[in-house]
Amino acid sequence: MEFVSPEGLRIDGRRPQELRALQCKFGVLSCCDGSALFQAGNTKVFAAVYGPRVADIRGQALHDRALIKCEYAHAAFSTGAARRRRGRSRKSTELAALVRGALEQTILVELLPRAQVEVCIQVLFADGGVTAACINAAMLAVADAGIPVRDMVAACGAGHLEAMPLLDLNHTEAATGGLEVCVALHPALDRVVLLQADAKASVDTLEAVTTLALQGCKAAAGAMREALLQHVRSLAARRGAI
């Protein structure tokens, strides 16, 4: 299969360094403290945040910072194929740990001693870039809950196909088994909080793909920030603040 045409277009019509269309929605669930829906192309992820609140299990509470919990699941129809196994897979556990790690570096946990913040993530449809979408959805839900953070965290992936780096791989592109990198960034602080690569590659190739993923993080952060500002303006208008 040809992933990039002679005209420089990918199979979904994008350029090699082009993100999929991004959509952000806030407050999609009323029974939690914050919620958001993040969509990149066909990949759609929902996140809900409960807290900060007193830890469910007193013995787990941390005296000097908040405890971050993360639960991950995906709908049975999310990949377009029937699921045969039930229960929590190793991949689900690893993805939840990645999201939790990014949030622990983002939320000002030291301001919330003995508190608990629980993040629940549901993948509604998976078409590549799921890890990045989960991190972004979680960040938006945390912002919707009004939880203090050091900086916004934005994530994006990139890969290497047909001897060139491609930004934000979809499922078909990622299924080739080539190098794929996921990066999460604090854009204002210019600080990388996550760098995950799932295949071996030369130093030059890894550097090129990582650099492209960082550019994607900054673009995603801009879209997320703009959506958040619009959400805040909408809330302020409804409450008569502006």
Secondary structure, DSSP 8 states (H G I E B T S, - for coil): --SB-TTS-BTTS--TT----EEEEE---SSSSEEEEEEETTEEEEEEEEEEEE-SSGGG--SSS-EEEEEEEE-TTTTSS-----S--HHHHHHHHHHHHHHHTTB-GGGSTTEEEEEEEEEEE-SS-HHHHHHHHHHHHHHHTT--BSS--EEEEEEEETTEEEES--HHHHTT---EEEEEEETTTTEEEEEEE-S---HHHHHHHHHHHHHHHHHHHHHHHHHHHHHHHHHHHHTT--
